[in-house]
């Protein structure tokens, strides 16, 4: 490789920046960075790689002058280190620009994009390719449980990357995925999200059209044909398109629906069994250790990609049969006194509905209490009000935490939590009824969830962020409460 570079990362602890820093370190570059105080898991990740970030932001952190500076997308233009780097005319890269330069050049990028399902599908693809011996590189916006990490350099042709539609940096405002040069693209869904960047659904759809058009004619687009919006976007492809999904009009679909199974390849896990027709292998049965039709759809996408790359049907089916999922996706953390705690990343109404449907299958007959934090800059906006009401109607109880960035919204755009609670209660009235409550802070969510939990309950946390550590705090509080404190 060329001479190693000195690379400085501003906001090195970000979910994409920290893995990038570790990859650069593995590649032989000298890596340093700065950030506010960091906590696990990113602090542990950097520590294991021997990277010890400087705390806070100071112009002096650029001494000695680095060969290039990578700037995280949360870094504002007036950050003192960014200002100093520009004053010195140091080369500035966004995270996706750096990933493309150092790790995607000369590889065959398999990019997974879409409003929903990106992390699980990317994790699934990275695992299947790894288990089949293809030695892929990968960068995932979460941790694949089978692999135990969110990144790997790999030595094979493929580099599997989660294609985020969010912006890159203050000087690079386009979506990250446009830097990733997809040779093969999996497009899972196209729904309006990130309203702070995409004012209209058409604006976001245009970004996906540009992504699809990047795939070369000799590449492949693998698109979820159950969505008319995805089909419309896929019409702009120069490459051949394979449609997958549950509907009969797709190129790849289950032959006779999906069967829920209580025990699967992972002991104690509920999952799904389905059959598909493979052009070369004939009829194949797949047992997936994950519940929910949305996970079956993700598996179909990965099947199409892996088989297209020449992996055998038995190898792909075996790998899918041992896929343990991604962290924070219906992630069962533990059970205390018969109360199970599950953590999930869902925050868009469609993802909330799909997650609750999967949990209903996985924990049939059990009471679901959902603790929800509207954290993203879209989740806290009022235009999702009705969609959230419909999605949360599938819960038994709903505890709403305050909108995380409430001070960033005009009053007329802010999600109306009392109105949402009332609408959810009304929407669920025809069933058993939904007890929806608004809480003043995360501590109140914790107290109410624990005080009313009874054996057999499932407590589900949903947030696109840390939720102030609520998932683990729930387990701790359940373990500490006196038995007499439980109420119905």
Secondary structure, 3 states (H helix, E strand, C coil): CCCCCEEEEECCCCCCHHHHHHHHHHCCCEEEEEECCCCCCHHHHHHHCCCCCEECCCHHHHCCCCCEEEECCCCCCCCHHHHHHHHCCCCEEEHHHHHHHHHHCCCEEEEEECCCCHHHHHHHHHHHHHHCCCCCEEECCCCECCCCCCEECCCCCEEEEEECCCEEECCEEEEHHHHCCCCEEEECCCCCCCCCCCCCHHHHHHHHHHHHHHCCCCCEEEEECCCHHHHHHHCCCCCEEEEECCCCCCCECECCCCEEECCCCCCCCCEEEEEEEECCCEEEEEEECCCCHHHHHHHHHHHHHHHHCCCCHHHHHHHHHCCCCECCCCEEEEEECCEEEEEECCCCHHHHHHHHHHHHHHCCCCCEEEEECCCCCCCCEHHHHHHHHHHHCCCCEEEECCCCCHHHCCHHHECCHHHHHHHHHHHCCCCCCCEEEECCCHHHHHHHHHHHCCCCCEEEEECCCCHHHHHHHHHHHHHHCCHHHCCC
